[in-house]
Amino acid sequence: RDPVERTVSHYAHVARDAASPLNALAQRLPFAEFCRHPDTRWLIENYPARQLAGRFDDAVALAISTRSSEVARLGVAATLERMLAECFDDADVLRARASARLNSCVAVGVTERLDDTVDVFADALGLARPRSAPFENFSYNRPGPVDPETRGLIEEMTQVDAALHRAAAALLDARV
């Protein structure tokens, strides 16, 4: 997904999910400040790339050995996701590992081209292609348009994500 759009959507999700350990922060902070805040920055900074490249055993070992208070505050899942950020502080290593994982996928798609993505996944699974995929977005609380300064901040924080998004779109093009 486009990194700026993904960031806006993730912020809206955290802000409306009362079970999220970061909900109170998202409720309190304007979008731009949420992106900059040290307790939430990891949700923005190349988040999909880290999810794609990550090995949770790396994060588990780090969390267990050093972060018991953070586990108590954020919960296990959020702590592990945050620890993935520390496992990939080198953007070149992150890009290489995430790209390798992306290229090993049987099917790849992008949110902006949902119908093509569903077709590629149906083909990979040997299923009939549906007529079209329904699009429903329940993000009723999305912030307004992203101002140029905040957009620039997110683009700076998500350079690896942007490269992966372009690569995913190219893989999709090759299979459609």
C-alpha positions in Angstrom: 0.0 0.0 0.0 1.1 3.5 -0.6 3.2 4.3 2.6 1.4 7.7 3.3 -2.0 6.1 2.9 -1.0 3.1 5.0 0.2 5.5 7.8 -3.0 7.5 7.8 -5.0 4.3 7.9 -2.9 2.8 10.7 -3.2 5.9 12.8 -7.0 5.9 12.3 -7.2 2.3 13.3 -5.1 2.8 16.5 -7.2 5.9 17.4 -10.5 3.9 17.2 -9.3 0.6 18.7 -9.8 1.0 22.4 -7.9 -2.3 22.9 -4.7 -0.8 21.3 -2.1 0.0 23.9 -1.4 3.2 21.9 -5.1 4.3 21.7 -4.8 7.0 24.3 -1.8 8.5 22.6 -3.6 8.4 19.2 -6.6 10.0 20.8 -4.5 12.8 22.3 -2.0 13.6 19.6 -2.7 15.2 16.2 -1.6 13.0 13.3 1.7 14.8 12.6 2.7 14.5 16.3 1.7 10.8 16.4 4.1 10.3 13.5 7.0 12.0 15.3 6.4 10.7 18.8 9.1 8.3 20.1 6.5 5.8 21.4 4.7 5.6 18.0 7.4 6.3 15.5 8.0 2.6 15.0 4.5 2.2 13.6 5.4 4.5 10.8 9.1 4.1 10.0 9.2 1.3 7.3 6.7 -0.7 9.3 5.5 -3.0 6.4 9.1 -3.6 5.3 10.0 -4.6 8.9 7.0 -6.9 9.0 8.0 -8.5 5.7 11.7 -8.9 6.5 11.4 -9.6 10.2 12.1 -12.8 12.1 10.1 -12.7 15.2 12.6 -14.9 17.0 15.0 -12.0 16.8 12.5 -9.7 18.4 11.4 -12.2 21.0 14.9 -12.7 22.2 15.4 -9.0 22.5 12.1 -8.4 24.2 12.5 -11.2 26.7 16.1 -10.2 27.6 15.7 -6.4 27.9 12.1 -5.2 27.8 9.9 -6.7 30.6 8.6 -3.2 31.6 7.7 -2.5 28.0 5.9 -5.8 27.7 3.9 -4.8 30.8 3.1 -1.4 29.3 2.4 -2.2 25.6 1.7 -6.0 25.6 3.7 -8.7 24.0 2.5 -8.1 20.3 3.3 -4.4 20.3 6.6 -4.9 22.1 7.6 -7.5 19.5 6.7 -5.3 16.6 8.6 -2.4 18.2 11.6 -4.6 18.7 11.6 -5.4 14.9 12.5 -1.7 14.4 15.6 -2.3 16.5 16.6 -5.4 14.5 16.7 -3.3 11.3 18.4 -0.1 11.9 20.3 -0.4 8.6 18.0 0.6 5.7 20.1 -1.3 3.2 19.9 -4.5 5.1 16.2 -4.0 5.7 15.6 -3.3 2.0 17.6 -6.4 0.9 15.9 -8.8 3.3 12.4 -7.4 2.6 13.0 -7.5 -1.2 14.2 -11.1 -1.0 11.1 -12.1 0.9 8.8 -10.2 -1.4 10.4 -11.8 -4.5 9.9 -15.2 -2.9 6.1 -14.8 -2.6 3.9 -16.9 -4.8 1.5 -14.0 -5.3 1.9 -10.3 -4.7 -0.6 -7.4 -4.9 -1.1 -3.8 -3.9 -4.2 -2.3 -2.2 -4.7 0.4 -4.9 -5.3 -2.4 -7.5 -7.5 -4.7 -5.5 -9.2 -6.3 -8.5 -5.9 -7.2 -10.1 -4.5 -8.4 -6.8 -7.5 -10.7 -6.2 -7.1 -12.1 -9.7 -3.4 -12.8 -9.2 -4.1 -14.6 -5.8 -7.0 -16.6 -7.4 -4.7 -17.7 -10.2 -1.9 -18.7 -7.7 -4.4 -20.7 -5.7 -6.0 -22.3 -8.8 -9.4 -20.6 -8.1 -11.8 -19.0 -10.5 -11.4 -15.2 -10.7 -14.3 -13.4 -9.1 -16.1 -10.7 -11.1 -14.8 -8.0 -8.8 -13.7 -7.6 -5.2 -15.9 -5.5 -2.9 -14.2 -2.5 -1.5 -15.3 -1.4 2.0 -13.4 1.0 4.1 -14.6 1.5 7.7 -12.1 4.2 8.6 -14.7 6.8 9.5 -12.2 8.6 11.7 -9.4 9.2 9.1 -7.8 12.6 9.5 -8.3 15.2 6.8 -5.8 15.7 3.9 -2.2 15.2 4.9 -0.4 18.6 4.8 2.8 18.8 2.7 5.1 18.9 5.8 3.6 15.8 7.3 3.6 14.0 3.9 7.3 14.8 3.6 8.0 13.5 7.1 6.2 10.2 6.3 7.9 9.9 2.9 11.3 10.3 4.7 10.4 7.7 7.3 9.1 5.2 4.7 11.6 5.2 1.9 12.1 1.4 2.1 8.4 0.9 2.2 8.0 3.1 -0.9 10.6 1.0 -2.8 8.9 -2.2 -1.8 5.5 -0.8 -2.9 7.0 0.0 -6.3 8.5 -3.5 -6.5 5.2 -5.1 -5.5 3.4 -3.1 -8.2 5.9 -4.3 -10.8 5.5 -7.9 -9.7 1.7 -7.5 -10.0 2.2 -6.0 -13.5 4.2 -9.0 -14.5 1.5 -11.4 -13.4 -1.7 -9.6 -14.7 
